[in-house]
Amino acid sequence: MASCATERVTRMGTQYPATNPDTVKTYQTEKPNKEYEEIGRVSVDKYNNLAITRSGDEVYKMMREKAASIGGDAIIGITEDFASISGTVIKFK
């Protein structure tokens, strides 16, 4: 069986140590009141390799884990299409 990429993370600029995924916040439409720097993008497919739909909680958990892996404090500008959910990873200043 062929494997497909189901999680993608792109790092931009400065590299930061990993953070705790449990502390990564998600912002759908609003933005945080604190100053921040955009450090990457994260995207997670809504379907696993067997084309089974992942729960929303599972997708957001995976997004937080990927954002934390590059030092993110939050994910903003979250968008959703038929197959995936993505957003911009930020680091608070």
KAURVEN-V886950 format. One record per helix or strand of 2 or more residues. SS is the DSSP state (@ for helix, = for strand). FROM is the first residue (numbers start at 1). LEN is the number of residues. If there is no record, write none. Layout:
ss = [SS | SS]
from = [FROM | FROM]
len = [LEN | LEN]
//
This chain:
ss = [= | @ | = | = | @ | = | =]
from = [7 | 21 | 25 | 36 | 56 | 74 | 84]
len = [5 | 3 | 2 | 10 | 14 | 7 | 9]
//
